[in-house]
Amino acid sequence: MAPKRSVKERAASEDETREEPTKRPKLGNGTSDPLREPHHFAAEAEEHGIVLRKFYPPEMSNARAQAYNSNEIPRPIERLEAALEETASTRKNTQVKEAVIHWFKMDLRTTDNRALWEASQKAQEAGVPLICIYIVSPEDFEAHLTAPVRVDFTIRTLHKLRQDLAALDIPLYVETVTKRKEIPERILEFMDEWGANHLYANIEYEVDELRREANMVRLCAERGVAMMVFHDTCVVTPGSLHTGAGNQYAVYSPWFRSWVAHIHANQELLSLFDPPAKNSPAAREKVAALFDSEIPDIPENKQVPDEDAKRFHATWPAGEREAMDRLEKFCDEKIGEYGNGRNFPSEAATSSISVHLAAGTLSARTAVRTARDRNKTKKLDAGVEGIQAWISEVAWRDFYKHVLVHWPYICMNKPFKPEYSNIEWSYNSAHFEAWCTGRTGFPIVDAAMRQIQGIGWMHNRCRMIVASFLCKDLLLDWRMGERFFMEKLIDGDFASNNGGWGFSASVGVDPQPYFRIFNPLLQSEKFDPDGTYIRKWVPELRGVKGKAIHDPYNRGAAAEAREAGYPEPIVDHRQSRDRALKAYKVGLGREKP
């Protein structure tokens, strides 16, 4: 391991050319460390679209992933922290001019928004207008695989947010910036136009965003502008929790116990921020022209067909008021039984607020606080079991963002466990197409895949079933599924999506062991016993009676299924299981090819 260096030292020595070490260290027995070996199948993976070459370099090497783990190179969060430290004095001494700006990103709400509240406080103290901005970035949407349904939800939310802010005499200016690299300069130009030298924003934890913010903090300081960024996405700030040995947690259960204890010891973490104060009439007059600006249309690369848009709009109303209504109704009517019903996709037992947590129309802090206040106790791990279970599910979002911050290479097409890079995946296009379109011949899998195509969302139990099927039964590269989900889900969130796929493919943090492989038939019988969910989403099988719904071709309903046009199973589960186990063992070096 390299000697300990400060964040500044590591940031200063980071080689932006990303050259890899010319020599690989040897283990004690004289053999090369398998973690340092190149990914033998990276080229094949890239040929099948694993890396968006328009925006990113080839797949990261194992050596570089290990360098992050060994603290040899700075993590993006450390670069941001170093930038904030270096500019602290300059930012503190910057005087307010004619306005204060809040930059909305994935925090599209007025209530319980820390950076927005801080910006409002600053504007009120100085007696100047608060101006809000949002940048529509088609390249960011493309680079981040943002689903069209998610972009549509964002634009609809901006219309709602603009109305809510206008009621406070606060303008929301929205502009499209075609090239993502031009966003920082455009924001500074806008600030100059309106005489502002204070920019407020909440931190996003993905690698691109952290690097951008670190550069922007320094750029702003050079221009005499104070950029103030805040932790707001998570209830507990990433980096706050450590094991007894001082390390980051890589397993959820002990992390969750630490998360709960940390909140219990710091009750202010569940204190909610008020909406921004109203701009004064004089302040509104100064920025009156901004109220007349239009919100741009959805970028061409993310348009939703009209026939789909109507369905999505009815299923997923936008805005923070809708988010709070859903949360309150769930807590009033269903949360007590959440633990019993959450695994059954035919039951409306979940909160359906994941889209709001992902878009930031609802904060995780508000969600946990609202649930806790329905309990008999202020403790998060006591009282009503349903409330405890639901809070622990919300906490998973924090966990995966903590993982992302500490192990940033998971944002770079690399599994959390680099040694899993040497598994030889399949890229069978016919199998992938059957999986995507819900025509695998496994009813529970097909129902789930048709649900995501139909409403841009899938029940969490089904996400695990279809992910396991893709990785283990079809042995397809898990990153193909990860990408497909991001391109289809209205609640697509990189950290949570990556964490879920890492679990199912056994390559991630806190994973399902590779030898545990979901049996889709058993999953179907257990979690959709009457076939209600299958019949809803697979109309070809609605006439199949009884238990045959789970496996029509092997339970006496082959003629009905075939006549209705339902496909036969594309693989044999038992044979596929054996193939997957061998591929994992070979990839991990536990068995010869």
FIFI-709592 format. One line per 10 residues: number of its first residue (from 0); their letters; for each residue y, z, x of C-alpha. Coordinates in Angstrom, 3 decimals. Example, Ala and Ser with C-alpha at 12.3 -4.5 7.8 and 13.67 -1.06 7.14 Angstrom:
0> AS> -4.500 7.800 12.300 ~ -1.060 7.140 13.670
! end
This chain:
0> MAPKRSVKER> 0.000 0.000 0.000 ~ 3.470 -0.796 1.244 ~ 5.722 2.107 2.216 ~ 7.876 3.483 -0.565 ~ 11.257 1.798 -0.788 ~ 14.181 2.256 -3.104 ~ 14.740 -0.109 -5.997 ~ 17.764 -1.537 -4.177 ~ 15.759 -2.187 -1.002 ~ 12.965 -3.873 -2.931
10> AASEDETREE> 15.390 -5.918 -5.004 ~ 17.235 -7.044 -1.876 ~ 14.034 -8.134 -0.155 ~ 12.482 -9.929 -3.134 ~ 11.670 -13.492 -2.122 ~ 12.800 -15.732 -4.944 ~ 10.665 -18.592 -3.600 ~ 7.625 -16.509 -4.569 ~ 5.605 -17.417 -1.495 ~ 2.263 -15.637 -1.317
20> PTKRPKLGNG> 0.920 -13.716 1.699 ~ -0.763 -16.042 4.210 ~ -3.540 -13.557 4.934 ~ -5.671 -11.671 2.480 ~ -6.456 -8.053 3.328 ~ -10.108 -7.221 3.943 ~ -12.140 -4.483 2.344 ~ -13.995 -2.014 4.509 ~ -17.135 -4.142 4.437 ~ -15.298 -7.158 5.799
30> TSDPLREPHH> -15.314 -9.168 2.578 ~ -12.208 -10.512 0.907 ~ -10.801 -8.409 -1.910 ~ -11.674 -10.355 -5.101 ~ -8.347 -9.305 -6.607 ~ -6.590 -11.261 -3.885 ~ -8.546 -14.443 -4.452 ~ -6.758 -17.289 -6.276 ~ -7.654 -17.927 -9.873 ~ -10.329 -20.610 -9.546
40> FAAEAEEHGI> -9.662 -21.957 -13.017 ~ -5.850 -21.865 -13.083 ~ -5.519 -25.632 -12.800 ~ -7.834 -26.233 -15.751 ~ -6.007 -23.622 -17.809 ~ -2.672 -25.256 -17.064 ~ -4.014 -28.658 -18.107 ~ -4.659 -27.149 -21.532 ~ -1.135 -25.836 -22.036 ~ -1.481 -22.234 -20.873
50> VLRKFYPPEM> 1.777 -22.484 -18.897 ~ 4.925 -24.051 -20.358 ~ 5.778 -26.055 -17.239 ~ 9.143 -27.064 -18.695 ~ 10.300 -23.488 -18.228 ~ 7.901 -21.661 -15.917 ~ 6.108 -22.116 -12.572 ~ 2.291 -22.304 -12.347 ~ 0.217 -19.285 -13.229 ~ 0.994 -16.210 -11.178
60> SNARAQAYNS> -1.487 -15.425 -8.421 ~ -3.578 -12.277 -8.307 ~ -1.850 -11.354 -5.051 ~ 1.546 -11.235 -6.727 ~ 0.197 -9.237 -9.659 ~ -1.199 -6.737 -7.161 ~ 2.171 -6.631 -5.389 ~ 3.754 -5.398 -8.618 ~ 1.040 -2.759 -8.931 ~ 1.639 -1.648 -5.332
70> NEIPRPIERL> 5.427 -1.394 -5.781 ~ 5.943 -4.076 -3.129 ~ 8.324 -6.086 -5.317 ~ 10.754 -4.791 -7.937 ~ 9.968 -4.971 -11.600 ~ 12.590 -6.704 -13.774 ~ 13.553 -3.336 -15.348 ~ 14.221 -1.991 -11.861 ~ 16.479 -4.951 -11.132 ~ 18.451 -4.137 -14.264
80> EAALEETAST> 18.638 -0.466 -13.350 ~ 19.857 -1.379 -9.858 ~ 22.546 -3.647 -11.338 ~ 23.713 -0.881 -13.676 ~ 23.831 1.611 -10.805 ~ 25.779 -0.731 -8.540 ~ 28.353 -1.551 -11.218 ~ 28.610 1.933 -12.775 ~ 32.014 2.762 -11.320 ~ 33.500 -0.623 -12.162
90> RKNTQVKEAV> 32.227 -0.499 -15.718 ~ 33.421 3.070 -16.239 ~ 36.951 2.240 -15.087 ~ 37.315 -0.979 -17.096 ~ 40.052 -0.584 -19.659 ~ 39.681 -1.829 -23.222 ~ 41.795 -4.869 -23.993 ~ 42.162 -6.566 -27.367 ~ 38.620 -6.311 -28.785 ~ 35.108 -4.958 -28.212
100> IHWFKMDLRT> 32.050 -7.219 -28.563 ~ 28.535 -6.368 -29.737 ~ 25.865 -8.954 -28.936 ~ 23.049 -8.979 -31.503 ~ 19.607 -10.025 -30.284 ~ 16.427 -8.503 -31.756 ~ 18.400 -5.744 -33.499 ~ 19.621 -7.477 -36.642 ~ 20.776 -4.414 -38.562 ~ 23.861 -2.280 -39.061
110> TDNRALWEAS> 22.039 1.037 -39.534 ~ 20.463 2.970 -36.662 ~ 21.538 0.451 -34.044 ~ 22.571 2.302 -30.914 ~ 24.513 -0.408 -29.080 ~ 26.338 -1.398 -32.261 ~ 27.271 2.237 -32.910 ~ 28.449 2.689 -29.299 ~ 30.525 -0.487 -29.519 ~ 32.078 0.724 -32.772
120> QKAQEAGVPL> 32.961 4.065 -31.201 ~ 34.651 2.299 -28.301 ~ 36.612 0.009 -30.595 ~ 37.704 2.887 -32.835 ~ 38.868 4.976 -29.881 ~ 40.946 2.084 -28.565 ~ 42.192 0.969 -31.979 ~ 40.959 -2.600 -31.521 ~ 38.665 -4.861 -33.587 ~ 34.896 -4.810 -33.238
130> ICIYIVSPED> 33.520 -8.356 -33.092 ~ 29.815 -9.163 -33.363 ~ 28.121 -12.262 -32.000 ~ 24.674 -13.857 -32.076 ~ 23.552 -16.799 -29.952 ~ 21.057 -19.286 -31.380 ~ 19.092 -20.606 -28.399 ~ 16.707 -23.518 -29.131 ~ 15.353 -23.340 -25.572 ~ 14.594 -19.630 -25.887
140> FEAHLTAPVR> 12.780 -20.298 -29.155 ~ 10.748 -23.012 -27.421 ~ 10.068 -21.044 -24.228 ~ 9.037 -17.936 -26.170 ~ 6.830 -19.908 -28.595 ~ 8.797 -18.491 -31.526 ~ 7.220 -19.542 -34.821 ~ 9.352 -21.731 -37.109 ~ 8.776 -19.195 -39.906 ~ 10.158 -16.488 -37.608
150> VDFTIRTLHK> 13.243 -18.581 -36.753 ~ 13.764 -19.261 -40.453 ~ 13.572 -15.514 -41.136 ~ 16.122 -14.863 -38.370 ~ 18.635 -17.354 -39.749 ~ 18.231 -15.962 -43.259 ~ 18.705 -12.469 -41.875 ~ 21.912 -13.502 -40.108 ~ 23.379 -14.554 -43.460 ~ 22.555 -11.117 -44.903
160> LRQDLAALDI> 23.836 -9.326 -41.805 ~ 27.080 -11.254 -41.909 ~ 27.685 -10.121 -45.487 ~ 26.960 -6.487 -44.616 ~ 29.349 -6.585 -41.654 ~ 32.059 -8.387 -43.610 ~ 32.052 -5.477 -46.071 ~ 33.150 -3.399 -43.066 ~ 35.765 -6.004 -42.089 ~ 33.669 -6.822 -39.016
170> PLYVETVTKR> 33.072 -10.525 -38.252 ~ 29.728 -11.931 -37.126 ~ 30.176 -15.104 -35.097 ~ 27.045 -17.219 -34.618 ~ 26.887 -20.186 -32.265 ~ 24.147 -22.470 -30.944 ~ 23.991 -22.784 -27.153 ~ 21.677 -25.657 -26.282 ~ 20.842 -24.674 -22.691 ~ 19.565 -21.106 -22.268
180> KEIPERILEF> 21.016 -20.834 -18.742 ~ 24.504 -21.386 -20.186 ~ 24.403 -18.356 -22.500 ~ 26.010 -15.831 -20.088 ~ 28.961 -18.105 -19.311 ~ 29.463 -18.979 -22.981 ~ 29.570 -15.311 -23.945 ~ 32.145 -14.635 -21.228 ~ 34.208 -17.613 -22.427 ~ 34.126 -16.240 -25.964
190> MDEWGANHLY> 35.186 -12.806 -24.743 ~ 38.085 -14.358 -22.849 ~ 39.135 -16.272 -25.973 ~ 39.371 -13.018 -27.938 ~ 40.738 -10.796 -25.174 ~ 37.640 -8.600 -24.855 ~ 36.306 -7.047 -21.677 ~ 33.624 -4.765 -23.118 ~ 30.246 -6.214 -24.104 ~ 27.582 -4.046 -25.767
200> ANIEYEVDEL> 23.917 -4.945 -26.258 ~ 20.480 -3.394 -26.674 ~ 17.835 -4.056 -24.022 ~ 14.965 -6.452 -24.630 ~ 11.952 -5.784 -22.415 ~ 10.491 -9.228 -21.814 ~ 10.813 -10.560 -18.267 ~ 13.246 -13.417 -18.989 ~ 15.592 -11.112 -20.860 ~ 15.540 -8.303 -18.298
210> RREANMVRLC> 16.299 -10.734 -15.481 ~ 19.096 -12.324 -17.495 ~ 20.647 -8.956 -18.289 ~ 20.513 -7.826 -14.648 ~ 22.345 -10.988 -13.626 ~ 24.819 -10.672 -16.493 ~ 25.700 -7.051 -15.676 ~ 26.704 -8.137 -12.153 ~ 28.419 -11.329 -13.320 ~ 30.444 -9.398 -15.879
220> AERGVAMMVF> 31.485 -6.812 -13.305 ~ 32.680 -9.588 -10.993 ~ 34.850 -10.921 -13.846 ~ 36.280 -7.501 -14.719 ~ 34.082 -7.125 -17.800 ~ 31.971 -4.053 -18.557 ~ 28.540 -4.908 -19.943 ~ 26.952 -1.820 -21.500 ~ 23.242 -1.996 -22.345 ~ 21.132 0.577 -24.186
230> HDTCVVTPGS> 17.494 1.437 -24.802 ~ 16.964 1.161 -28.547 ~ 13.807 -0.824 -29.330 ~ 11.390 2.027 -28.617 ~ 11.433 5.590 -29.929 ~ 10.674 6.794 -26.385 ~ 12.281 4.865 -23.537 ~ 9.793 2.980 -21.325 ~ 9.205 4.843 -18.077 ~ 9.691 8.279 -19.648
240> LHTGAGNQYA> 5.995 9.179 -19.883 ~ 3.671 9.777 -16.936 ~ 0.185 11.052 -16.295 ~ -0.389 14.305 -14.432 ~ -0.587 12.231 -11.241 ~ 2.801 10.698 -11.962 ~ 1.483 7.267 -12.957 ~ 2.117 5.087 -15.987 ~ -0.418 5.398 -18.792 ~ -2.804 2.479 -19.215
250> VYSPWFRSWV> -4.821 3.994 -22.080 ~ -3.348 4.538 -25.526 ~ -4.885 7.892 -26.577 ~ -3.506 10.060 -23.734 ~ -0.263 8.066 -23.857 ~ 0.079 8.819 -27.583 ~ -0.460 12.535 -27.020 ~ 2.269 12.454 -24.388 ~ 4.526 10.395 -26.680 ~ 4.144 12.926 -29.495
260> AHIHANQELL> 4.739 15.904 -27.185 ~ 7.818 14.214 -25.710 ~ 9.348 13.663 -29.157 ~ 8.519 17.214 -30.230 ~ 10.345 18.487 -27.141 ~ 13.274 16.104 -27.686 ~ 13.897 16.071 -31.425 ~ 17.134 14.135 -30.955 ~ 15.000 11.039 -30.320 ~ 14.539 10.822 -34.084
270> SLFDPPAKNS> 18.243 11.225 -34.843 ~ 19.550 8.064 -36.491 ~ 22.773 6.266 -35.615 ~ 25.344 5.668 -38.339 ~ 26.507 2.174 -39.248 ~ 29.637 0.973 -37.419 ~ 32.970 2.208 -38.686 ~ 35.087 -0.156 -40.718 ~ 37.639 -2.245 -38.846 ~ 41.194 -1.439 -39.825
280> PAAREKVAAL> 43.112 -3.954 -41.991 ~ 45.235 -4.802 -38.967 ~ 42.153 -5.348 -36.840 ~ 40.634 -7.628 -39.463 ~ 43.827 -9.639 -39.538 ~ 43.592 -10.233 -35.778 ~ 40.119 -11.765 -36.048 ~ 40.475 -13.375 -39.492 ~ 39.539 -16.831 -38.201 ~ 36.052 -15.633 -37.234
290> FDSEIPDIPE> 35.187 -14.833 -40.851 ~ 35.492 -18.538 -41.694 ~ 32.980 -19.730 -39.108 ~ 29.617 -21.076 -40.291 ~ 26.138 -19.923 -39.333 ~ 24.320 -22.880 -37.694 ~ 21.295 -24.516 -39.239 ~ 17.805 -23.908 -37.906 ~ 17.331 -25.902 -34.656 ~ 15.453 -29.169 -35.111
300> NKQVPDEDAK> 12.559 -27.956 -32.963 ~ 11.878 -25.066 -35.388 ~ 12.432 -26.570 -38.829 ~ 10.215 -25.361 -41.694 ~ 9.109 -27.958 -44.292 ~ 10.760 -27.390 -47.667 ~ 7.451 -26.782 -49.463 ~ 6.591 -24.026 -46.965 ~ 10.080 -22.532 -46.876 ~ 10.032 -21.711 -50.592
310> RFHATWPAGE> 6.754 -19.812 -50.206 ~ 7.898 -17.978 -47.071 ~ 11.195 -16.952 -48.666 ~ 9.428 -15.486 -51.682 ~ 6.888 -13.628 -49.536 ~ 9.297 -12.409 -46.861 ~ 12.803 -11.648 -48.187 ~ 15.201 -11.139 -45.290 ~ 17.665 -8.414 -44.309 ~ 17.726 -4.723 -43.519
320> REAMDRLEKF> 18.044 -3.660 -47.169 ~ 14.749 -5.369 -47.939 ~ 13.262 -3.631 -44.892 ~ 14.328 -0.197 -46.093 ~ 13.180 -0.916 -49.640 ~ 9.704 -1.823 -48.361 ~ 9.541 1.205 -46.113 ~ 10.681 3.626 -48.818 ~ 8.293 2.182 -51.397 ~ 5.367 2.374 -48.968
330> CDEKIGEYGN> 6.170 5.982 -48.054 ~ 6.555 6.945 -51.697 ~ 3.417 5.226 -53.006 ~ 0.858 4.419 -50.315 ~ 1.284 6.197 -47.011 ~ -0.862 9.178 -47.988 ~ -3.923 6.917 -48.359 ~ -3.068 4.638 -45.469 ~ -5.925 5.865 -43.298 ~ -8.488 4.999 -45.969
340> GRNFPSEAAT> -7.291 1.541 -46.951 ~ -5.660 -0.009 -43.905 ~ -8.801 -1.813 -42.675 ~ -9.500 -3.695 -45.911 ~ -7.564 -6.984 -46.032 ~ -7.955 -7.457 -49.788 ~ -6.103 -4.198 -50.459 ~ -2.316 -3.937 -50.350 ~ -2.601 -0.758 -48.311 ~ -0.292 -1.543 -45.394
350> SSISVHLAAG> 3.484 -1.289 -45.197 ~ 4.177 -5.017 -44.552 ~ 7.199 -4.129 -42.422 ~ 5.959 -5.641 -39.146 ~ 8.302 -8.602 -39.539 ~ 11.245 -6.210 -39.845 ~ 10.238 -4.214 -36.781 ~ 9.843 -7.448 -34.808 ~ 13.203 -8.884 -35.906 ~ 14.984 -5.563 -35.626
360> TLSARTAVRT> 16.040 -5.402 -39.262 ~ 14.373 -1.986 -39.109 ~ 14.193 0.315 -36.102 ~ 10.969 2.003 -35.033 ~ 12.956 5.234 -34.927 ~ 13.884 4.911 -38.606 ~ 10.282 4.085 -39.513 ~ 8.870 7.168 -37.774 ~ 11.652 9.445 -39.032 ~ 11.217 8.257 -42.639
370> ARDRNKTKKL> 7.465 8.823 -42.533 ~ 7.812 12.206 -40.861 ~ 10.267 13.371 -43.506 ~ 7.620 12.697 -46.179 ~ 5.192 15.034 -44.415 ~ 4.667 18.767 -44.889 ~ 5.555 19.361 -41.254 ~ 7.955 18.062 -38.629 ~ 5.037 17.524 -36.264 ~ 3.956 13.909 -35.880
380> DAGVEGIQAW> 0.302 14.775 -35.295 ~ -0.210 17.198 -38.169 ~ 0.001 17.351 -41.948 ~ -0.969 14.447 -44.206 ~ -3.615 12.316 -42.492 ~ -2.267 9.040 -43.840 ~ 1.181 9.787 -42.411 ~ -0.298 10.708 -39.049 ~ -2.339 7.499 -38.970 ~ 0.623 5.320 -39.863
390> ISEVAWRDFY> 2.923 6.908 -37.278 ~ 0.252 6.340 -34.638 ~ 0.168 2.661 -35.607 ~ 3.946 2.357 -35.225 ~ 3.574 4.063 -31.847 ~ 1.345 1.210 -30.632 ~ 4.491 -0.936 -30.547 ~ 6.126 1.514 -28.161 ~ 2.954 1.630 -26.064 ~ 2.728 -2.113 -25.581
400> KHVLVHWPYI> 6.392 -2.328 -24.610 ~ 5.888 0.473 -22.084 ~ 2.998 -1.561 -20.671 ~ 5.104 -4.714 -20.544 ~ 7.891 -2.987 -18.626 ~ 5.605 -1.498 -15.982 ~ 3.197 -4.439 -15.643 ~ 5.547 -7.416 -16.128 ~ 3.016 -9.983 -14.931 ~ 1.393 -9.884 -18.371
410> CMNKPFKPEY> 4.471 -11.933 -19.382 ~ 3.380 -14.521 -16.822 ~ 0.067 -15.767 -18.206 ~ -1.885 -13.127 -16.326 ~ -4.339 -10.603 -17.796 ~ -3.517 -6.942 -17.311 ~ -6.701 -6.701 -15.254 ~ -6.302 -9.457 -12.615 ~ -10.021 -9.370 -11.817 ~ -10.634 -11.000 -15.206
420> SNIEWSYNSA> -8.854 -14.134 -13.971 ~ -12.158 -15.521 -12.710 ~ -13.859 -15.814 -16.072 ~ -14.665 -19.463 -16.748 ~ -13.265 -20.139 -20.204 ~ -14.071 -23.047 -22.457 ~ -11.433 -25.525 -23.638 ~ -13.536 -27.181 -26.330 ~ -10.899 -28.935 -28.459 ~ -13.181 -29.330 -31.488
430> HFEAWCTGRT> -13.932 -25.609 -31.526 ~ -10.249 -24.725 -31.133 ~ -9.258 -27.075 -33.954 ~ -11.910 -25.571 -36.231 ~ -10.637 -22.075 -35.418 ~ -6.992 -23.015 -35.992 ~ -7.625 -24.661 -39.343 ~ -10.116 -22.122 -40.685 ~ -13.174 -24.357 -40.659 ~ -15.580 -22.474 -38.390
440> GFPIVDAAMR> -18.237 -21.847 -41.029 ~ -17.694 -18.083 -40.718 ~ -15.980 -17.137 -44.017 ~ -14.099 -14.021 -42.868 ~ -12.732 -15.907 -39.852 ~ -11.736 -18.902 -41.936 ~ -10.059 -16.769 -44.613 ~ -7.921 -15.060 -41.990 ~ -6.938 -18.293 -40.274 ~ -5.941 -19.816 -43.591
450> QIQGIGWMHN> -3.891 -16.725 -44.382 ~ -1.811 -17.165 -41.231 ~ -1.295 -20.841 -42.045 ~ -0.366 -19.984 -45.617 ~ 2.069 -17.096 -45.256 ~ 2.744 -16.738 -41.524 ~ 1.029 -13.368 -41.374 ~ -2.461 -11.931 -41.015 ~ -3.961 -8.525 -41.735 ~ -4.454 -6.517 -38.532
460> RCRMIVASFL> -8.207 -6.029 -38.968 ~ -8.535 -9.785 -39.355 ~ -6.454 -10.381 -36.234 ~ -9.077 -8.492 -34.272 ~ -11.940 -10.366 -35.943 ~ -10.562 -13.857 -35.302 ~ -9.457 -12.976 -31.764 ~ -12.888 -11.650 -30.866 ~ -14.448 -14.761 -32.399 ~ -12.279 -17.096 -30.325
470> CKDLLLDWRM> -12.838 -15.239 -27.039 ~ -16.424 -14.113 -27.390 ~ -18.171 -16.454 -29.854 ~ -16.347 -19.614 -28.761 ~ -15.519 -18.423 -25.228 ~ -12.155 -20.149 -25.541 ~ -9.321 -19.032 -23.266 ~ -7.708 -16.046 -24.986 ~ -4.271 -17.350 -24.038 ~ -4.767 -20.305 -26.373
480> GERFFMEKLI> -5.155 -17.862 -29.244 ~ -2.261 -15.739 -28.038 ~ -0.024 -18.797 -28.032 ~ -1.237 -19.961 -31.462 ~ -0.406 -16.590 -32.986 ~ 3.114 -16.595 -31.534 ~ 3.668 -20.112 -32.875 ~ 2.547 -19.124 -36.387 ~ 3.355 -15.448 -37.025 ~ 6.526 -14.358 -38.761
490> DGDFASNNGG> 6.108 -10.962 -37.077 ~ 5.308 -12.405 -33.632 ~ 6.225 -9.886 -30.957 ~ 5.205 -10.712 -27.399 ~ 4.208 -7.212 -26.269 ~ 2.151 -6.374 -29.356 ~ 0.588 -9.830 -29.565 ~ -0.367 -9.793 -25.898 ~ -1.752 -6.284 -26.228 ~ -3.888 -7.235 -29.205
500> WGFSASVGVD> -5.306 -10.297 -27.493 ~ -5.921 -8.321 -24.315 ~ -7.932 -5.824 -26.350 ~ -10.011 -8.454 -28.104 ~ -10.670 -10.510 -24.972 ~ -11.373 -7.338 -22.942 ~ -8.819 -8.409 -20.331 ~ -5.948 -6.124 -21.243 ~ -4.734 -2.577 -21.149 ~ -6.889 -0.102 -23.123
510> PQPYFRIFNP> -9.364 -2.915 -23.890 ~ -12.501 -3.234 -25.907 ~ -15.227 -3.315 -23.185 ~ -16.396 -6.872 -22.584 ~ -19.916 -6.060 -23.787 ~ -18.638 -4.982 -27.214 ~ -18.506 -8.130 -29.285 ~ -17.543 -8.159 -32.955 ~ -20.256 -9.535 -35.211 ~ -18.215 -11.518 -37.771
520> LLQSEKFDPD> -20.894 -11.122 -40.449 ~ -21.004 -7.337 -40.117 ~ -17.200 -7.185 -40.036 ~ -17.075 -9.257 -43.206 ~ -19.610 -7.103 -45.046 ~ -17.916 -3.874 -43.983 ~ -14.268 -4.708 -44.574 ~ -14.462 -7.285 -47.380 ~ -17.612 -6.048 -49.148 ~ -17.016 -7.859 -52.422
530> GTYIRKWVPE> -15.669 -11.020 -50.774 ~ -12.320 -10.675 -52.541 ~ -10.291 -11.621 -49.479 ~ -12.570 -14.558 -48.652 ~ -12.403 -15.944 -52.175 ~ -8.615 -15.755 -52.158 ~ -8.180 -17.809 -48.999 ~ -11.302 -20.021 -48.986 ~ -11.326 -21.715 -52.408 ~ -14.496 -23.683 -51.590
540> LRGVKGKAIH> -16.456 -20.426 -51.781 ~ -14.981 -18.944 -54.950 ~ -18.059 -19.863 -56.924 ~ -20.488 -18.228 -54.493 ~ -21.950 -15.078 -55.997 ~ -22.647 -11.704 -54.387 ~ -23.333 -11.096 -50.711 ~ -23.936 -14.787 -50.040 ~ -20.140 -15.122 -49.754 ~ -20.327 -13.688 -46.234
550> DPYNRGAAAE> -22.838 -16.249 -44.916 ~ -23.534 -18.925 -47.534 ~ -25.686 -21.214 -45.366 ~ -28.143 -18.451 -44.516 ~ -28.122 -16.563 -47.805 ~ -29.156 -19.119 -50.356 ~ -25.790 -20.711 -51.166 ~ -25.969 -23.673 -48.767 ~ -25.999 -26.292 -51.522 ~ -22.928 -24.841 -53.218
560> AREAGYPEPI> -21.027 -24.516 -49.951 ~ -21.930 -28.019 -48.816 ~ -20.994 -29.576 -52.167 ~ -17.636 -27.798 -52.074 ~ -16.963 -29.151 -48.587 ~ -17.273 -25.899 -46.692 ~ -18.518 -26.436 -43.101 ~ -21.673 -25.029 -41.575 ~ -21.247 -22.447 -38.779 ~ -20.099 -24.186 -35.586
570> VDHRQSRDRA> -21.965 -21.726 -33.332 ~ -24.856 -19.302 -33.515 ~ -23.457 -15.799 -33.071 ~ -26.458 -14.377 -31.210 ~ -26.552 -17.267 -28.728 ~ -22.768 -17.145 -28.317 ~ -22.914 -13.437 -27.613 ~ -25.430 -13.974 -24.822 ~ -23.308 -16.772 -23.352 ~ -20.177 -14.602 -23.413
580> LKAYKVGLGR> -21.890 -11.669 -21.738 ~ -23.113 -13.916 -18.938 ~ -19.685 -15.527 -18.463 ~ -18.011 -12.126 -18.191 ~ -20.609 -10.793 -15.768 ~ -20.328 -13.868 -13.559 ~ -16.536 -13.791 -13.652 ~ -16.497 -10.132 -12.673 ~ -18.983 -10.736 -9.863 ~ -21.689 -8.615 -11.500
590> EKP> -24.132 -11.493 -11.826 ~ -24.692 -14.795 -10.025 ~ -23.899 -18.052 -11.854
! end
